Structure formats: structure tokens, C-alpha cells
């Protein structure tokens, strides 16, 4: 390693983890403190704004400790600020998290909050035409501004007044989406509605309603066919109206 590379590596380590740095004199310490504060405060501010619910459940010292450990130990794979929140979610889902006292739902809650941010800035290369009719189209597809997610905790309920210690009896399904007014929304789905959405998701360019109906009837043989068909059509209209699905 060249001398410049060694100095560069030392400089980066000193910024990320002040405990590794021993200044030569007071003047150098003051200059380095500016860099250390600037970089950490930028990261802390960005993460704090992206995860307001999770942050509200921790004390200021607990939050700073968590963000500091992320800043020091996690190797981000992207230089873009918009991707830092995603990196933080990956960090919380890894074995390198510093605090064993974090709530058991922390990683899932963080993913849910990140997903809302991701949906809000997501772009689409294809034209998006929202449903504005009362008649079910012959073909539907998932909106590029909608994503299905499942969690062990009811993340939409979590806050200072509700912090569950154990997972729910049933898996929790959500679709986070951007509606026709570009507002981020979420829908809490039951398992059948989630299955419907997931099935449509498998068809990138859309699926014919008749084909979708046949698939669902086959997957839900324990339910009378008429009930499956009627429920599917009612749910499709609701998802189309909200903007989770689009006419294809």
C-alpha cells in the first residue's frame, strides 16, 4: 500500500470511528473534529428522517449508539444518499447489530418505513394509467409503484403506545403503494388477498382475468368456486380503485 493510500485509509477510519484516532496536537484535533461531526451528523440526520417511528422508540443516546455502530461497521455498497436507508435496513437485519436490547420488531419496522420512502421516490419507465371506471378490465397488472411485503409483526400499529414482544399468530401482509394523487398509502391484506396480489405480481406485463380466476380457484380448492370468483372480482375492483393494480 502506498503512503497516500495509508494516509487516506487512516483519515477514513478517523472520521468513521473517532476512538481509533490520536491527534498530533490540539489544532489537528479541532480540524478532525469538524470532519467527524459533519459526516456523522449527515448520516444521522438522513437516517433519523427516514425512520421516525423506530427513532421515537429509543432514547437519544440509544439512537446515537445504533447509528454510530452502523456508521462504523457497515460497509455501504453505494455512494447515493437515497440508498443509505436501504443499507440501514440491511444492517438491522444482519448479525452485526450492536444492541441486543433493540425491540424484536426493529428490523421489520425499519423495512416497512424504508418501503414507504422507496415507494415515494420510485420511478417507472413505462406509462402508468390508473383505473377510472366501474367495469373490471379484461387484464390487470401490479402498479410499478406498489410492493407486497409480509412481516411477523403488525408494523402499521407499532408506536410508543404499542410495542409487541412476540410475533403475531398469523403472518401480516401489506401492500405499500402510491395512489393516483402520488400519495403513499398502505393496505393491510388478509392471506387470500395477499395470494391474489402475489399471483398477479408473477405476470410482469399483466394477466387476463379469466386466467387469474382459474389460477385462484385451483389454489383455493377448499373454498367454493363461486365464493372465490365473487371475492376475487370485488377485491380486484378495490385494488384497482386504490391504485395498487392497473388495467393492463
N, C-alpha and C positions, 0 to 999 in steps of 0.2 A: 504494500500500500504506500502511495506517495505521501510526502509530507503534507501536501494540500488536502489530500483525502483524509488523512488522520486528523487534521485541524477541523475539517468540515464535519467529520463524524463526532468529534469532541463537542463541537458547537451545537450540533443537533441534540446530542444527549443532554447537554447542559440546559437546553431550552425545554426538553420534554420532562426531564427529571432533575430539578434543582439540587436534590440531595447528592447527586453524583459530581457536582461541580464545586471546585475550590478556587475562588478568585485569587489573583496575584495581589491585588490591592483594592482599596475601597472604591476607587474610580472605576475599575473594571467591574466590580460587583454591582455598582449602580447601573452601568450600561447594560450588563447582562440581565439585571432585574427587569429592565424595561422590555426586553425581548421576551423573557419568560412570562411576564404578566400579559403582554399583548397577545401572544399565541394562545395561552391557556384561556384567557377571557373570551377570545373569539370563539374557540371551540365550546366553551362552557355556555356562552350566550346562545349559540346556534342550537345546541342540544337542548337547553332549557326551553327554548321556544318551540321545539319540535315535540317535546314530551311533557306538556304541562300537568297532566294528571299524575303521571308517575312521580314527577318532581314534588307535587303537592303532598305526597305520602311520606316524604323523607324530610328530615331536618336539614337545614342549610349545610351543616358540617357533614352529614351523611351523603348528601348530594355531591358536594365538592369532592369528597373522598372517592366516590364512584366515578365521577367524570375524570378526576386526576388519574385514577388507575387505568381507565380506558385510554387516556391520552398517552400515558407512559408505556403501556404494554401492548396495545392493539396495533397491528400493522395494517394500516388502511391501504387498499389497493387502488384508490382513485384520488386525484387531487381536487375533485369538484366538491364544493361545499354542499350542494344538493344531495350528494351521496353519503355525507357524514352520518346522517340519521340512520341510513340503512346499515352502515358499518357498526353503529352503536347497538342496533338490534342484534346483529350477528355476535357482537361481543357479549351481550347479555344472555345469549343462547349457548355460549361456549362454556368450557370448564375453567376459563381463566378469570371469571368474575371474582372481584376481591372480597365481596361481602356476603358471607353465608346467611346474614340476617335479612337480606332482601326478601320482600314478600314472595311467596311461591309463584304468584301470577305475574311477576315483574316482566319476564321475557315476553309473555303473551300480550300483556297490556302495551308494552313498548311496540310490539309488532303491529297491533291494532292502531296505535297512534301514528306510527310511521305510514301505514297503509293509507290513512286519511290524507297525509301530506303527499304521498306518491300520487294518489288519485287527483289531487288538486292541481298538480303541475304536469300530469301526464299528457303527452301529445299523441295525435293519431295521423298516420299518413293517408288514411282513406277518409272520404267524406262521411260524416255522421248525420244520419237523417232520423230524427226522433219520431215516434209514433204519435199521431194526432187524429186517430179515427176511433170508431167504436166497433169496427169489424176486425176480427182476427185475421192477420195476413196469412198467406199460404206458406210462408217461410220466415224463420226468425234466426237471429244470431245474438251473441252476447255483445254488449257495448264495449268498445275498447277502453271506456272509462269506468269499467266495473270489474271487480275481482271477488271471487268466493274465497272465504277463509274459515277455518274451523279452529276452535280453542277448547281447552278443558275447563276454562273459567268463563263466566258471563261478563266479559270485559266491558260491555257497554254500561254495566251497573256499578263498576268499581270506582270508588272515590273515597274521600276522607271518612264518609259515614258508612261505607260498605267495603270491607277488605276480607274476603273469604280465605279461610285457612286450608280448605280441602277442595278438591276438584268437584265439579257438578256431577250429578248422577248420569247425565246424558251429555254427549258432545254438543257444543254450541256452534251453530252455523251462522255466518254473516255474509252479506254482500255489501261491500262498500262501493259506492258509485257516485258519479257526477250527473246531475239531472240536466234537463234542457235549459235551465237558468244558470248552469255552471256552478251550482251549489253542491258541496259534498254531503251525501246522505248515507245512511246505512239501513239495511233491513235485516232483522233477526229472523232467520228461517227455521222451520221445522225440518226434520230429516227428509221428508218426502219432497218438499220444495227445494231443498238443497240438492237432492238427487236429480230433480228436473233441471236445475240450473247447470249442474255439473255435466249432465248429458249433453246439453246444448253447447257447452264450452268445448266439447270434443270436436265440434264441427266448426272449423275456422271461418268458413265462408257462409255458414248458416245451414239449417236443417229444415226439411219440409215438415209441416205439422203432422201429416199422416205418418211419416217415418218416425217422428218423435213419439207419437201416440203408440205405435206398435212397440217401440222400444220400452216405453214405460209400462205398458200392460204386461210385457214379458218379464220385466224386472220386479213388478209388484203383483205377482200371481196370487198372493194371499188376500188381495183386495178385489172386490167385484169390479169387473171391467168398466161398467157404467160409471161407478164412483171415481175410478182412475181418470176416465175421459173427461167427465164434468169438472173434477177438481183441477186437472191439467189446464183446461181451457180458461177457467176462472183465474188461475194463478198466472197464466201467460198474459192475460189482459192486464192484470195488476202490475206485473213486472214491466210490460211494455209502456204502460201509462207512467210509471215512475221513471223510466229511462234506463233500467237495468238491462233490458233487452231492446233490440231494434228490429224493425222489418228488414229482412234480407233480400 
